[in-house]
Amino acid sequence: MKRRPGTAGHRLHGLVTAAFGRHYEVLIDGGCLQGYPRGKKSVFACGDEVDIAPHGDGQGAIEHLHPRRNLLWRSDAFREKLIAANLTQVVIVVATEPAFSDLLVSRCLCAAESQDLKTLIVLNKADLAERLPAARAALATFTALGYRVVELSALAGADTLRPLLAGERSILVGQSGMGKSTLTNALIPEANAATREISSALDSGKHTTTFARLYPLPDEGWLIDSPGLQAFGLAHLEPDHLAECFVEFRPHLGQCRFRDCRHDTEPGCALRAALEAGAIHPRRFEHYRSIRGEIAEARRLNPGW
């Protein structure tokens, strides 16, 4: 993208297209500016709509954050990381190789469900035929729940994804090595050049894989390529809200004998009854227990949650 200096003395409406530390790239009409926040707090995410006051030197101060429609973020006991805002769809990228974590898939789905976002699972490297059955088996629990899975090879079949991104504000999330950047480059050939431009401006090549980056798509849509995730903490979710983020739990919530049921060993637990009846997959219930335990531990360590 070409940068323009902007005109000092007034505010412009902009879209945050990259976030790295306390520096942001903000797309404005006709170009983009390097933005920085007023004050010490840095609270902006890729996809945020902001007002920025240009300085006339290609930089500007971000002075106002417009209300968000949603926010995707992760957290543990003491830290939180804003990922992206104002999305319509979360695209979870997994691959036949290397092996992926189905628990991380559940975490990403919970994060999306908590914000009422559409979801799509992409199984990349589907051309590795000998690895495909194991990957499909690992995703079977999610397909049984109605989550859509698209199989493709980013190197040869990325176009399969284009109709599912058209007009959407999507983000690619997943572990390192799943092929998110390869997929982005296949869909948006100019992505490589844009990444190099930002890295050059920051005088550091390491940023090429460590910050989220937004790329415009036709029909007012856009796509965000995000850094690889090894953890996706959900400490900010209330335990009751977490249960609602597991779609198969919803028909059974509110039916336990005790209103404060923890779905553990309490008698009359509707979730455990559904588990025993086969309506809830044991692996998904295990995911729920694991995430709920982490949330409880985070709140024990930091009562401020």
C-alpha positions in Angstrom: 0.0 0.0 0.0 1.2 3.5 -0.8 1.6 5.8 2.2 0.6 9.4 2.1 1.7 12.1 4.6 -1.8 13.2 5.5 -2.6 16.8 6.5 -1.9 18.0 10.0 -4.5 19.7 12.1 -7.6 17.5 11.6 -8.7 13.9 12.3 -9.3 11.2 9.6 -11.3 8.1 9.9 -9.1 5.0 9.5 -9.0 1.2 9.8 -6.2 -0.5 11.7 -4.6 -2.9 9.3 -1.5 -4.0 11.3 -0.6 -3.9 15.0 2.9 -4.3 16.4 3.6 -3.2 19.9 2.6 0.5 20.3 2.8 1.1 16.5 -0.1 0.6 14.1 -0.7 0.8 10.4 -3.9 2.7 9.8 -5.6 2.7 6.4 -7.1 6.1 5.5 -8.7 7.3 2.3 -6.0 7.2 -0.4 -3.2 5.7 1.6 -2.1 4.8 5.1 -0.3 6.2 8.1 1.9 4.9 10.9 -0.2 5.5 14.0 0.6 5.5 17.7 -1.7 5.8 20.7 -2.2 8.8 22.9 -1.0 8.1 26.4 0.6 4.9 27.8 -2.2 2.5 27.0 -2.2 0.6 23.7 -5.7 -0.8 23.3 -6.2 -1.2 19.5 -6.5 -4.3 17.4 -6.4 -5.2 13.8 -9.8 -4.4 12.3 -10.5 -1.5 14.7 -12.1 1.6 13.2 -10.3 4.7 14.6 -9.9 8.5 14.2 -6.3 9.5 13.6 -4.7 13.0 13.6 -1.9 13.0 10.9 1.3 14.9 11.5 2.2 15.4 7.9 5.2 13.1 8.1 3.4 9.8 7.3 2.6 9.4 11.0 -0.4 10.2 13.2 -1.8 10.0 16.7 -4.8 7.7 17.2 -7.2 9.8 19.1 -10.5 7.8 19.1 -11.7 4.2 19.0 -15.1 3.7 17.3 -17.4 1.1 19.1 -16.5 -2.5 18.3 -19.0 -5.0 17.0 -17.0 -7.8 18.5 -13.5 -8.5 19.7 -11.4 -11.7 19.5 -8.8 -12.0 22.2 -7.0 -14.4 24.4 -6.0 -14.2 28.1 -4.3 -16.0 31.0 -4.1 -15.1 34.7 -2.0 -12.0 34.1 -1.9 -11.1 30.4 -4.3 -10.5 27.6 -3.7 -10.2 23.9 -6.1 -8.5 21.5 -6.2 -10.4 18.2 -8.8 -8.7 16.0 -12.0 -6.7 16.0 -15.1 -6.2 13.9 -15.0 -9.7 12.4 -17.8 -11.7 10.8 -15.9 -15.0 10.5 -13.1 -17.0 12.2 -11.3 -19.4 9.9 -9.4 -22.1 11.9 -6.6 -23.5 9.8 -5.3 -27.0 10.6 -3.2 -29.4 8.4 -2.5 -33.0 7.8 1.1 -32.3 8.8 2.3 -31.4 11.4 -0.3 -32.8 13.8 -2.7 -30.3 15.2 -4.3 -30.0 18.6 -8.0 -30.6 18.7 -8.1 -28.9 22.1 -6.8 -25.7 20.4 -9.5 -26.1 17.8 -12.1 -26.2 20.6 -10.6 -23.1 22.2 -10.8 -21.2 18.9 -14.4 -22.3 18.4 -15.2 -21.2 22.0 -13.6 -17.8 21.3 -15.7 -17.4 18.1 -18.9 -18.6 19.7 -18.5 -16.2 22.6 -18.6 -13.4 20.1 -21.4 -14.9 17.9 -19.0 -15.2 14.9 -19.3 -17.6 12.1 -16.7 -20.3 11.9 -15.0 -22.4 9.2 -12.3 -25.1 9.6 -9.8 -25.4 6.8 -7.9 -28.7 6.6 -4.8 -27.7 4.6 -2.2 -30.0 2.9 -5.0 -32.3 1.9 -2.8 -33.5 -1.0 -0.8 -35.5 1.5 -3.1 -38.5 1.0 -1.5 -40.8 3.5 -2.0 -38.3 6.3 -5.6 -37.4 5.4 -7.5 -40.2 7.2 -5.9 -39.4 10.5 -6.6 -35.6 10.1 -10.2 -36.3 9.2 -10.6 -38.5 12.2 -9.3 -35.8 14.5 -11.9 -33.4 13.0 -14.8 -35.9 13.1 -16.1 -34.6 16.4 -16.4 -31.1 15.0 -18.0 -32.1 11.7 -20.6 -34.1 13.7 -21.5 -30.9 15.5 -22.2 -29.1 12.2 -19.0 -27.2 11.9 -18.0 -26.9 8.2 -14.7 -28.3 7.2 -13.1 -27.4 3.8 -10.2 -29.6 2.6 -7.6 -28.0 0.3 -4.0 -27.5 -0.5 -2.8 -23.9 -0.1 -0.2 -24.5 -2.8 -2.6 -25.5 -5.5 -6.3 -25.2 -4.3 -6.6 -21.9 -2.4 -9.2 -20.7 -4.8 -11.7 -23.1 -3.1 -11.8 -20.7 -0.2 -12.5 -17.5 -2.2 -16.3 -17.8 -2.3 -16.4 -18.5 1.4 -14.4 -15.3 2.1 -16.3 -13.0 -0.3 -17.8 -10.1 1.6 -16.7 -11.5 4.9 -14.3 -10.0 7.5 -12.3 -13.1 8.3 -9.3 -14.0 10.3 -7.1 -17.0 9.9 -6.1 -18.6 13.2 -4.2 -21.8 14.1 -1.0 -23.3 15.2 2.4 -22.5 13.6 3.1 -24.6 10.6 -0.5 -25.1 9.5 0.1 -22.9 6.3 -1.8 -19.7 7.2 0.7 -17.5 5.5 1.0 -19.7 2.5 -2.8 -19.6 2.2 -2.8 -15.8 2.5 -0.1 -15.4 -0.1 -2.0 -17.7 -2.5 -5.2 -15.8 -2.1 -3.6 -12.3 -2.0 -0.4 -12.2 -4.1 0.5 -8.7 -2.9 0.7 -10.0 0.7 4.4 -10.8 0.5 5.2 -7.3 -0.7 3.1 -5.6 2.0 4.8 -7.7 4.7 8.3 -6.8 3.4 7.3 -3.1 3.3 6.2 -3.1 7.0 9.3 -5.0 8.0 11.5 -2.5 6.2 9.7 0.4 7.9 10.3 -1.1 11.3 13.9 -2.0 10.4 13.3 -5.6 11.6 12.5 -8.7 9.6 11.3 -10.5 12.7 7.9 -8.8 12.5 7.0 -10.7 9.4 5.5 -13.6 11.4 4.7 -12.0 14.7 1.9 -9.5 14.1 -1.6 -9.7 12.6 -2.0 -8.1 9.2 -5.2 -7.2 7.4 -5.7 -7.4 3.6 -8.7 -5.9 1.8 -10.8 -8.3 -0.3 -13.6 -7.5 -2.9 -17.1 -6.6 -1.7 -15.9 -4.6 1.3 -14.5 -7.8 2.9 -11.0 -8.4 4.3 -8.8 -11.1 5.6 -6.4 -11.1 8.6 -3.4 -13.4 8.7 -2.5 -13.8 12.4 0.7 -15.3 14.1 0.7 -18.9 14.9 -0.9 -19.8 18.2 0.6 -22.3 20.7 -1.9 -21.3 23.4 -5.3 -19.7 23.4 -6.3 -18.8 27.0 -9.9 -18.0 27.7 -9.5 -16.6 31.3 -11.8 -13.7 30.4 -14.8 -16.0 29.9 -17.2 -16.6 32.8 -17.6 -20.3 33.5 -21.3 -20.3 32.7 -20.6 -18.5 29.4 -17.9 -21.1 28.6 -20.5 -23.9 28.8 -22.7 -21.9 26.3 -19.8 -21.8 23.9 -19.9 -25.6 23.5 -22.8 -25.8 21.1 -23.8 -29.3 22.0 -24.2 -28.3 25.7 -26.8 -25.7 25.0 -29.9 -28.0 24.9 -29.0 -29.3 28.4 -28.0 -26.1 30.2 -30.4 -25.0 32.9 -31.6 -28.6 33.4 -29.3 -29.6 36.2 -30.7 -30.3 39.7 -28.6 -27.5 41.2 -28.5 -24.0 39.8 -24.8 -23.7 40.7 -23.9 -27.1 39.2 -20.2 -27.3 38.2 -20.9 -30.3 35.9 -18.4 -32.4 37.9 -19.6 -34.9 40.5 -22.9 -33.2 41.5 -26.0 -35.5 41.4 -28.6 -34.7 38.8 -26.1 -33.0 36.4 -27.8 -32.7 32.9 -24.5 -32.4 31.1 -23.1 -35.6 32.7 -26.3 -37.4 31.9 -26.0 -36.3 28.2 -22.4 -37.4 28.2 -23.4 -40.9 29.5 -26.2 -41.0 26.9 -23.8 -40.3 24.1 -25.2 -36.8 23.3 -21.9 -35.2 24.2 -18.6 -36.6 23.0 -16.2 -37.5 25.8 -13.3 -35.7 24.1 -15.3 -32.4 24.0 -16.4 -32.8 27.6 -12.7 -33.3 28.4 -11.9 -30.1 26.5 -14.6 -28.2 28.5 -13.2 -29.5 31.8 -9.7 -28.5 30.9 -10.6 -25.0 29.9 -12.9 -24.5 32.9 -10.1 -25.7 35.2 -7.7 -23.1 33.6 -10.2 -20.3 34.0 -10.6 -21.3 37.7 -6.9 -21.3 38.2 -6.4 -18.0 36.5 -9.0 -16.4 38.8 -7.4 -17.9 41.8 -4.1 -16.4 40.8 -5.6 -13.1 39.9 -8.8 -12.3 41.7 -9.1 -9.2 39.5 -10.7 -11.3 36.8 
